[in-house]
Amino acid sequence: MVYRRGGSGEKMGFEPQIGPNGPQATERPSESLITGNSEMANLIRAHPWSATRLGPIEAWSETLVATVNLMLHSPFPTILSWGPEMVFLYNDAAISTLTVKHPTALGALYRDVFHEAWDLVSADLEACLYRGETAVRDNVFIPILFNGVLEDHYWNYSLIPVYENGRIGGVYDAFRNTTDFVIGARRLRESETRLKLATGVAKLGVFVWQTVEDRAIWENDLMYEIFGREPEDGPVNGAVFMSEVLHPDYRKAFQRAMESTLQRGEAFDFEGMICLPDKTLRWIEVKGQLQVQMDGSTGQILGTVRDITQIKRSEEILRESSKRLAELAAIVESSDDVILSKDLNGIISSWNAAATRLFGYSAEEMIGTSILKLIPEHLHSDEEIILGSIRVGKRVEHFETVRLTKDGRSLDVSLTVSPIRDQQGHVIGASKILRDISGRKRLEQSLLQAEKIAATGRMAATIAHEINNPLEAVINLLYLLRPMIINPEGINYLSSAEDELGRVSHIAKQTLGYYREHASARSASLTEIVLHAITIYEPRCAGVGIEISRSLDSSRQVVLRRGEMMQVISNLIANSISAMPAGGVLSVSVQDAVGSPDGIVLTVQDDGVGIAAEHLPKVFDAFFTTRSTVGTGIGLFVAKQFVEGHGGQIEIQSSNYPENHGTSVRIFLPISTAYDTSAAE
């Protein structure tokens, strides 16, 4: 394409250049006509102008191209409205004014882009476009949409007609947002008014001191009041102030402040005592700034004087109070007891270090929150009772209850709550001292448990004695029966019955777990013991529809007490059977432990009813049971004693959710148990 430039009245167009080998490709004309690499230059080059009144860029007049380039290179926000329809073009500096209208505003009509402001600016725009009237406006109020929200703004703008062949082709609009300037000037005027009012309300004396001439001008009557003088006496100069008014103890400090201001231009800041004509001492605060005069001299200080006598007295009282409060705060902070305060709505207002240690919450987490955060939901009513007592001025002493820690643990605590009163004696809150008595409660529980165990032990000894004779009789009868049984299967059942009766006799001797087995431990296969237990319980499982799944993959032997481990396994299987009254799957596995420490893992798992989450922490406690009609609550207690006696570990997981229920007990026995004397050597 060959660029053809017309005269001032011609359009700029392009015609094909035909060479010997056909049309020749040259640079795209729009890229050479619109100059620069700014965002708007690129957008203007890429815009589909053929669909607008302006037509393609290649057809734009020289005047329009030149004006667009002038606009694009201007550092000021500029809009070019071209043609009678006022087609809208703008530069990068104007983008921030358009906000979300950018870039769709490009090529649109002015009245559509700024439809919200059209009624306010159309008169100037049309006068410029149609009559060539230049408009210069300062601080004009024109609300426009910013990010879709109509906002009040002030503007400076100048409208200049752009002539083409003696006719106006468009309007060149350079503008500036002066909202900050207008509002700032308005605020300055308001602040001057407020300053005059504030100096009166704040009781600030205002002065001007000509330091070179040592001449003072007191701008308001409050200066005379502060210095104890009458207006007819006139102000005092610097020399008189230093020698007669300023207390001798503060003259050097005043001189240093003056030198810092005059020599280094620092703000004048001084506090000291003055002596009034009646010999009364008064504290004053003087603040000022060095002022630059029209001739460039800096010998004038403009400042204020304030009587701070009462403030100084209050500060002294406050220092004494602060000292006492600091001592009290140190006592509170170093206390081993939790000390906190709250308002009458239960909102915490203070929280000491002991509270953080006990509950796990930092002061930042708790101050401003409700005390109910620490109280179990079922005890929330207790807080209302406590606050009710506090509101009428009653003290609550040694109230034992339960509180919750950050990690969800329950603590037994003792509370002493006292009302906090204001200066008028009104109750405004409560101070609480909280002591953790969980240890004491555990000790009490242990003593109670010990009494139960002792009583059970005595009863167990009696039971062992009473059932031993019938057991011996049954064993003798089985011995007499043995020659009569010739069927191999019957002989096996008879052997199992004799073994189980022997185990019953042994359990009786153990007196429910409080008498330990004295038989020596020996090397045995845990898998064989599990197989023996399954053989015993298999008929019972089949009778209630329980399928037994076994995975007995370990052949290793460990040193253990066979009777104790048999009792552990029997307890676990019996518990699983009780948990599946309608049938289910009982899975028993013995596996070699993977990784460290080395050992054997026994897992007994069922898909029975499961155990509630709140009961799991107590399943290994003596006499705890979730079965109200059967069960003694000592099976898992004894199992844990036996497993840990071998140096092993027992863990339980359970869920009673309808969609996922069941229990899994995992026992780990180390390859060298506590009874393995060879390992100990």
C-alpha positions in Angstrom: 0.0 0.0 0.0 1.3 3.5 -0.8 0.6 6.4 1.5 -1.1 9.3 -0.2 -1.2 12.6 1.7 -3.8 15.1 0.5 -3.9 18.8 1.2 -5.4 20.3 4.2 -8.8 19.6 2.9 -8.1 16.1 1.7 -8.6 12.8 3.4 -5.7 10.5 3.9 -6.1 7.3 2.0 -4.1 4.4 0.6 -4.0 2.9 -2.9 -2.3 -0.3 -3.9 1.3 -0.3 -5.3 1.6 -2.7 -8.2 5.0 -4.1 -8.9 6.3 -6.4 -11.6 5.4 -9.4 -9.4 2.0 -8.2 -8.3 0.9 -6.1 -5.2 3.7 -5.3 -2.8 3.1 -5.6 1.0 4.2 -2.6 3.1 3.9 -1.5 6.8 0.3 -1.3 8.2 -0.7 2.4 7.8 -2.5 2.7 11.2 0.7 1.8 13.0 2.6 4.6 11.3 -0.2 7.2 11.6 -0.9 6.8 15.4 2.4 7.1 17.2 3.7 5.9 20.5 3.4 2.7 22.5 1.0 3.8 25.2 -2.1 1.8 26.2 -4.5 4.2 24.4 -2.3 4.4 21.3 -2.5 0.6 20.9 -6.2 0.6 21.6 -6.9 3.4 19.1 -4.8 1.6 16.4 -6.7 -1.7 17.1 -10.2 -0.1 17.4 -12.7 -1.0 14.6 -13.2 2.6 13.5 -14.8 1.5 10.2 -17.9 0.8 12.2 -18.0 4.4 13.5 -18.7 7.8 12.0 -15.0 8.5 11.8 -14.3 5.6 9.4 -11.0 3.7 9.2 -7.9 5.4 10.4 -6.5 5.4 6.9 -9.3 7.8 5.9 -8.8 10.2 8.8 -7.9 13.8 8.0 -4.5 15.0 8.7 -5.9 17.4 11.3 -7.6 14.5 13.2 -4.5 12.4 13.1 -2.3 15.2 14.4 -4.8 16.1 17.2 -5.0 12.5 18.3 -1.2 12.2 18.5 -1.0 15.5 20.3 -3.6 14.2 22.9 -1.8 10.8 23.3 1.5 12.5 24.1 0.0 15.0 26.5 0.8 14.3 30.2 -2.6 15.8 31.2 -6.0 14.0 31.2 -7.4 14.9 27.8 -10.5 14.1 25.8 -11.0 14.7 22.1 -14.6 14.9 20.9 -14.7 14.7 17.1 -17.4 15.5 14.7 -21.0 16.7 15.2 -21.8 13.5 17.1 -18.8 14.1 19.4 -17.1 10.7 19.0 -15.1 10.1 22.2 -11.3 9.6 22.2 -9.0 10.0 25.2 -5.4 9.4 26.4 -3.8 7.3 29.1 -4.0 10.1 31.7 -7.8 10.1 31.4 -8.2 6.3 32.1 -8.4 6.8 35.9 -11.3 9.2 35.5 -13.3 6.7 33.3 -12.7 3.8 35.7 -15.0 0.9 34.6 -16.1 2.8 31.5 -12.6 2.1 30.0 -12.0 0.8 27.4 -15.6 0.6 26.0 -15.8 4.5 26.1 -13.4 4.6 23.1 -15.3 5.4 19.9 -18.6 6.0 21.8 -20.4 9.3 21.9 -19.6 11.9 24.6 -23.3 12.1 25.7 -23.3 8.3 26.3 -20.0 8.1 28.0 -20.7 10.9 30.5 -24.5 10.7 30.5 -24.7 11.5 34.2 -22.8 14.8 33.6 -24.2 15.7 30.2 -26.7 18.3 31.4 -23.9 20.2 33.3 -21.3 20.2 30.5 -23.3 20.1 27.3 -23.7 23.9 27.1 -20.0 24.5 27.1 -19.3 21.6 24.7 -21.9 22.7 22.2 -20.9 26.3 22.4 -17.3 25.3 21.6 -18.2 22.9 18.8 -20.8 24.9 17.1 -19.7 28.5 17.8 -16.0 28.1 18.5 -16.3 29.6 22.0 -13.3 28.6 24.2 -14.3 27.7 27.8 -12.1 27.8 30.8 -13.7 26.6 34.0 -12.2 26.3 37.5 -13.4 24.1 40.3 -16.8 23.3 38.7 -19.0 20.9 40.6 -19.7 17.9 38.3 -20.8 14.6 39.8 -19.7 11.6 37.8 -19.8 7.8 38.0 -16.7 6.3 39.6 -16.6 2.5 39.4 -20.4 2.6 38.9 -21.1 4.8 41.9 -22.1 8.5 41.5 -19.6 10.6 43.4 -19.3 14.4 43.9 -16.2 15.9 42.2 -14.8 19.3 41.2 -13.0 20.0 38.0 -10.9 22.4 36.1 -11.2 22.1 32.3 -10.5 24.1 29.2 -12.4 23.5 25.9 -10.6 24.5 22.7 -12.1 24.2 19.2 -10.1 22.2 16.7 -10.3 23.8 13.2 -10.1 21.9 10.0 -10.3 23.8 6.7 -11.9 26.8 8.4 -14.5 24.7 10.1 -14.6 23.3 13.6 -13.9 19.5 13.5 -13.9 18.8 17.2 -13.3 19.9 20.8 -10.0 19.4 22.6 -10.8 19.1 26.3 -7.9 19.1 28.9 -9.1 18.7 32.4 -8.0 18.1 36.0 -9.8 16.7 39.0 -9.6 19.4 41.7 -11.8 17.7 44.3 -9.0 17.3 46.8 -7.9 20.9 46.4 -11.5 22.3 46.8 -12.2 20.1 49.8 -8.8 20.9 51.3 -9.4 24.6 50.9 -12.8 24.3 52.4 -11.4 22.3 55.3 -8.7 24.8 55.8 -11.3 27.6 56.2 -13.3 25.4 58.6 -10.2 24.5 60.5 -9.3 28.1 61.0 -12.7 28.7 62.5 -12.4 25.6 64.6 -8.9 26.7 65.7 -10.2 29.9 67.1 -13.0 28.1 68.9 -10.6 25.3 70.1 -8.1 27.7 71.6 -10.9 29.2 73.6 -12.3 25.8 74.6 -8.9 24.3 75.3 -7.8 27.5 77.2 -4.8 28.1 75.0 -3.1 31.4 75.2 -1.8 32.5 71.8 1.3 34.7 71.4 3.7 36.0 68.8 7.3 36.7 69.9 9.7 38.8 67.9 12.9 37.4 69.2 15.3 39.9 67.6 13.4 42.8 69.0 12.4 40.9 72.2 8.8 42.0 71.7 5.8 39.9 72.5 2.3 40.2 71.2 -0.4 38.4 73.2 -3.2 37.5 70.9 -6.0 36.7 73.4 -7.0 37.5 76.9 -6.2 34.0 78.1 -2.5 34.9 78.1 -3.1 37.6 80.7 -5.2 35.1 82.8 -2.4 32.5 82.7 0.3 34.9 83.7 -1.9 36.6 86.3 -1.7 40.1 84.7 -4.3 42.7 83.6 -4.5 43.7 79.9 -3.5 47.2 80.8 -0.3 45.8 82.2 0.6 44.6 78.7 2.6 41.5 77.8 6.1 40.8 79.2 9.1 40.5 77.0 11.7 37.8 77.0 14.1 39.5 79.4 11.4 40.0 82.0 10.0 36.5 81.5 13.4 35.0 82.1 14.4 37.1 85.1 11.1 37.6 86.9 8.4 35.2 85.7 10.2 31.9 85.0 11.1 29.8 88.0 15.0 29.6 88.3 15.0 25.8 88.1 13.7 25.9 84.5 15.6 28.8 83.0 18.4 26.6 81.5 15.8 24.3 80.0 13.9 27.3 78.4 17.2 28.6 77.0 18.0 25.3 75.4 14.6 25.0 73.8 15.0 28.5 72.4 18.4 27.8 71.0 17.1 24.6 69.3 14.3 26.6 67.6 16.3 29.6 66.5 19.5 27.8 65.5 18.1 24.5 64.1 14.5 25.4 63.3 13.1 22.8 65.6 9.6 23.1 67.1 9.6 25.0 70.4 8.5 22.8 73.2 8.9 23.6 76.9 7.3 22.7 80.2 8.1 24.6 83.4 7.0 26.6 86.4 6.3 30.3 86.5 5.8 32.6 89.4 2.8 34.9 89.3 2.8 38.4 90.7 1.0 37.1 93.9 3.9 34.6 94.3 1.7 31.6 93.2 3.5 28.9 91.3 2.0 27.6 88.1 2.9 25.0 85.6 2.8 26.0 81.9 3.3 24.3 78.6 4.7 26.3 75.7 4.6 25.1 72.1 5.5 27.1 69.0 7.0 27.2 65.5 9.6 29.5 64.0 7.9 31.6 61.3 9.5 32.7 58.1 8.8 36.4 57.3 8.2 37.9 53.8 11.8 39.2 53.7 13.1 35.7 54.5 14.0 36.4 58.2 13.2 33.8 60.9 13.1 35.8 64.1 9.5 35.3 65.0 7.9 32.5 67.0 4.2 31.8 66.9 3.0 29.6 69.7 0.5 28.7 72.5 0.7 28.7 76.2 -1.4 26.3 78.4 -1.9 26.2 82.1 -1.1 22.6 83.0 -1.0 22.9 86.8 -4.0 20.7 87.3 -2.7 18.2 84.8 0.6 18.0 86.7 -1.3 17.4 90.0 -3.4 14.7 88.3 -0.3 13.1 86.8 1.3 12.9 90.3 -1.9 11.2 91.6 -1.9 9.0 88.6 1.7 8.0 89.1 1.0 6.9 92.6 -2.1 5.0 91.5 -0.2 3.4 88.6 2.5 2.3 91.0 0.0 0.6 93.2 -1.8 -0.9 90.2 1.5 -2.1 88.8 2.2 -3.8 92.1 -1.2 -5.4 92.1 -0.9 -6.4 88.4 2.5 -8.1 89.2 0.8 -10.0 92.0 -2.0 -11.1 89.7 0.3 -12.0 86.9 2.6 -14.0 89.0 -0.2 -15.9 90.8 -0.5 -19.6 90.3 -4.2 -19.3 90.5 -6.3 -18.1 87.5 -7.4 -14.5 88.1 -9.7 -12.8 85.6 -12.3 -10.2 85.5 -15.6 -9.8 83.5 -18.4 -7.3 83.1 -22.0 -8.0 84.2 -22.7 -9.6 80.8 -20.0 -12.2 81.3 -17.5 -10.5 78.8 -13.9 -11.1 79.9 -11.9 -7.9 80.5 -8.7 -9.3 82.0 -6.8 -12.6 81.8 -3.6 -13.5 83.7 -0.7 -15.8 82.8 -2.0 -18.6 85.0 -5.2 -18.6 82.9 -3.2 -19.0 79.8 -1.2 -21.9 81.3 -4.3 -23.7 82.5 -6.8 -23.1 79.7 -4.4 -22.8 76.7 -6.0 -19.5 75.5 -3.9 -16.3 75.2 -5.1 -13.0 76.7 -5.6 -11.7 73.1 -7.9 -14.7 72.4 -10.1 -14.3 75.5 -10.4 -10.6 76.3 -13.6 -9.3 74.8 -15.2 -12.8 74.5 -17.8 -14.4 76.7 -16.9 -16.4 79.7 -19.3 -19.1 78.3 -16.5 -20.1 76.0 -15.0 -21.9 79.1 -18.2 -23.4 80.4 -19.7 -26.7 79.2 -23.1 -26.1 77.6 -25.0 -28.0 80.2 -23.6 -25.7 82.9 -24.4 -22.4 81.2 -27.3 -21.8 83.7 -24.7 -21.8 86.5 -23.2 -18.6 85.1 -26.5 -16.8 85.2 -26.8 -17.8 88.9 -23.3 -16.5 89.6 -23.9 -13.2 87.8 -27.2 -12.8 89.6 -25.5 -13.0 92.9 -22.8 -10.5 91.8 -25.3 -8.0 90.5 -26.8 -7.7 94.0 -23.3 -7.4 95.5 -23.0 -11.0 96.9 -19.7 -12.9 96.9 -19.6 -16.5 95.6 -17.0 -18.6 97.5 -15.5 -22.0 96.7 -18.0 -23.0 94.0 -16.9 -26.3 92.6 -17.7 -26.8 88.9 -16.2 -27.9 85.5 -14.5 -25.7 82.9 -13.2 -26.5 79.4 -9.7 -26.0 78.0 -8.8 -24.9 74.5 -8.1 -28.5 73.5 -11.5 -29.7 74.8 -10.4 -31.2 78.1 -12.7 -30.9 81.2 -11.2 -29.5 84.4 -12.6 -29.6 87.9 -12.2 -26.1 89.4 -13.1 -24.2 92.4 -14.3 -20.6 91.9 -14.4 -17.6 94.2 -16.2 -14.6 92.5 -16.3 -11.1 94.0 -18.2 -8.0 92.8 -16.2 -5.1 91.3 -17.6 -1.6 92.2 -17.0 1.8 90.7 -16.3 5.0 92.7 -19.9 5.4 93.4 -20.2 1.9 94.8 -22.2 0.5 91.9 -21.4 -3.1 90.8 -19.8 -2.9 87.3 -18.3 -6.4 87.0 -16.8 -9.4 88.8 -13.3 -10.6 89.8 -12.9 -14.3 89.6 -10.2 -16.5 91.2 -10.2 -20.0 89.8 -8.2 -22.9 91.1 -7.7 -26.2 89.3 -8.8 -29.0 91.7 -8.6 -31.8 89.1 -5.7 -33.4 91.0 -7.7 -33.4 94.2 -10.7 -34.8 92.4 -8.5 -37.5 90.8 -7.1 -38.3 94.2 -10.6 -38.6 95.7 -11.7 -40.7 92.8 -8.6 -42.9 93.3 -9.4 -43.4 96.9 -12.9 -44.3 96.1 -11.7 -46.7 93.4 -9.2 -48.2 95.9 -12.0 -48.8 98.3 -14.0 -50.5 95.6 -11.0 -52.6 94.6 -10.3 -53.6 98.1 -14.0 -54.6 98.7 -14.0 -56.5 95.4 -10.7 -58.2 96.4 -12.2 -59.4 99.6 -15.3 -60.6 97.7 -13.2 -62.2 95.0 -11.2 -64.2 97.6 -14.5 -65.5 99.0 -15.8 -66.4 95.5 -12.6 -68.2 94.7 -12.8 -70.3 97.8 -16.5 -71.0 97.3 -16.3 -72.1 93.6 -13.1 -74.0 93.9 -14.7 -77.1 95.3 -17.5 -77.4 92.6 -14.9 -76.8 90.0 -12.8 -79.7 91.3 -15.8 -81.9 91.3 -16.6 -81.1 87.7 -13.0 -81.7 86.7 -13.1 -85.1 88.4 -16.4 -86.0 86.6 -14.8 -85.1 83.3 -11.8 -87.3 84.2 -14.2 -90.2 84.9 -16.1 -89.4 81.6 -13.0 -89.5 79.4 -12.7 -93.4 79.1 -16.3 -93.5 77.9 -15.8 -91.1 75.0 -14.3 -92.9 72.0 -15.4 -90.5 69.2 -12.4 -88.4 68.1 -14.5 -85.2 67.9 -16.0 -85.9 71.3 -12.5 -86.4 72.7 -11.5 -82.9 71.3 -14.5 -81.2 72.8 -13.8 -83.0 76.1 -10.2 -81.7 76.1 -11.4 -78.2 75.3 -13.8 -78.4 78.2 -11.1 -79.5 80.6 -8.8 -76.7 79.4 -11.5 -74.0 79.9 -12.4 -75.4 83.3 -8.8 -75.2 84.2 -8.8 -71.6 83.0 -11.9 -70.8 85.1 -10.1 -72.3 88.1 -7.1 -70.2 87.3 -9.2 -67.0 87.0 -10.8 -67.7 90.3 -7.3 -67.9 91.8 -6.4 -64.6 90.2 -9.4 -63.2 92.1 -10.7 -60.9 89.4 -7.3 -59.6 88.4 -5.9 -58.6 91.7 -3.8 -61.7 92.2 -1.2 -62.0 89.5 -0.3 -65.3 87.8 2.8 -66.9 89.4 3.3 -69.5 86.7 6.6 -68.8 84.9 6.4 -67.1 81.5 7.5 -69.1 78.6 8.0 -68.8 74.8 4.7 -69.2 73.0 3.1 -68.4 69.7 0.4 -65.7 69.9 -1.1 -67.1 66.8 -1.6 -70.5 68.5 -3.3 -68.9 71.5 -5.6 -66.9 69.2 -6.5 -70.1 67.3 -7.4 -71.9 70.5 -9.6 -69.0 71.6 -11.4 -68.9 68.2 -12.0 -72.7 68.5 -13.7 -72.1 71.8 -15.9 -69.2 70.7 -16.6 -70.5 67.1 -19.8 -72.4 68.1 -21.2 -69.4 70.0 -20.5 -67.1 67.0 -22.2 -69.5 64.6 -25.2 -69.6 66.8 -25.8 -65.9 66.6 -24.9 -65.4 62.9 -21.4 -64.0 63.4 -18.8 -64.7 60.7 -15.2 -65.0 61.9 -12.6 -63.6 59.5 -9.0 -64.6 60.5 -5.6 -63.4 59.2 -3.0 -65.1 61.3 0.2 -64.4 59.5 2.8 -64.4 62.3 4.6 -67.5 63.4 7.0 -65.7 65.8 7.1 -66.6 69.4 7.5 -64.3 72.4 8.0 -64.9 76.1 4.6 -64.5 77.8 2.2 -65.8 80.4 -0.2 -67.9 78.4 -3.1 -67.7 80.8 -3.1 -63.9 81.0 -3.0 -63.5 77.2 -5.7 -66.1 76.8 -7.9 -64.1 79.2 -7.1 -60.9 77.2 -8.1 -62.5 73.9 -11.2 -64.1 75.4 -12.4 -60.8 76.8 -12.0 -59.0 73.5 -13.8 -61.7 71.5 -16.6 -61.9 74.2 -17.0 -58.1 74.0 -17.3 -58.2 70.2 -19.9 -61.0 70.3 -22.0 -58.9 72.8 -21.7 -55.9 70.4 -23.3 -57.9 67.5 -26.5 -59.5 68.8 -28.0 -59.6 65.3 -24.8 -61.1 63.7 -22.0 -59.5 61.9 -18.3 -60.0 61.1 -15.6 -60.6 63.7 -12.1 -60.1 62.3 -9.0 -61.4 64.1 -5.5 -60.8 62.8 -2.0 -61.5 64.1 0.7 -59.7 62.1 4.4 -58.9 62.5 4.9 -55.2 63.4 6.2 -53.1 60.5 9.0 -50.7 61.4 10.3 -49.9 64.9 9.8 -51.1 67.6 9.8 -54.8 66.6 7.0 -56.9 67.8 3.7 -58.6 67.0 0.3 -56.9 66.5 -3.0 -58.5 67.5 -6.2 -56.8 66.1 -9.7 -57.8 67.1 -12.3 -55.9 65.1 -16.1 -56.1 64.8 -18.9 -54.2 63.0 -21.1 -54.1 66.1 -23.0 -51.2 67.7 -19.8 -49.4 68.6 -18.9 -47.1 71.6 -19.9 -43.4 71.9 -17.0 -41.0 71.6 -17.6 -39.6 75.1 -17.2 -43.1 76.6 -13.9 -44.1 74.9 -11.6 -42.3 77.4 -13.1 -44.4 80.2 -13.3 -47.9 78.7 -10.1 -49.1 80.5 -11.3 -47.8 83.9 -12.2 -50.4 86.5 -16.0 -51.0 86.8 -16.9 -48.9 83.8 -19.3 -50.6 81.4 -21.7 -49.4 78.7 -23.9 -52.5 79.2 -26.4 -51.8 81.9 -27.7 -55.4 82.4 -24.5 -57.5 81.9 -20.9 -56.9 82.3 -18.8 -56.1 85.3 -16.7 -53.3 83.8 -13.4 -55.1 84.6 -12.6 -57.0 81.4 -10.8 -54.2 79.6 -9.3 -53.0 82.9 -7.7 -56.4 83.4 -6.7 -56.7 79.8 -4.8 -53.4 80.0 -3.0 -54.5 83.1 -2.0 -57.8 81.5 -0.8 -56.3 78.2 1.2 -53.5 79.9 2.6 -56.0 82.3 4.2 -57.7 79.2 5.6 -54.3 78.2 3.0 -53.9 75.4 0.3 -51.4 74.5 -3.4 -51.7 73.9 -5.5 -49.1 71.9 -9.1 -48.9 71.0 -11.0 -47.1 68.2 -14.8 -47.2 67.9 -17.7 -45.4 66.3 -21.4 -45.7 66.8 -22.5 -43.7 63.8 -25.3 -45.5 61.9 -23.3 -45.3 58.6 -20.0 -46.4 60.1 -20.1 -48.4 63.3 -17.9 -50.9 65.0 -14.9 -51.3 67.3 -11.2 -52.2 66.7 -8.8 -53.1 69.5 -5.1 -53.2 68.7 -2.6 -54.9 71.0 1.1 -54.6 70.4 3.6 -57.0 72.1 7.3 -56.3 71.8 9.4 -59.1 70.5 11.3 -58.9 73.9 8.5 -58.7 76.5 9.0 -57.7 80.1 9.2 -61.4 81.0 12.0 -62.2 78.6 14.9 -62.7 81.0 17.3 -63.5 78.2 16.7 -60.0 76.7 17.2 -58.4 80.1 20.5 -60.1 80.5 
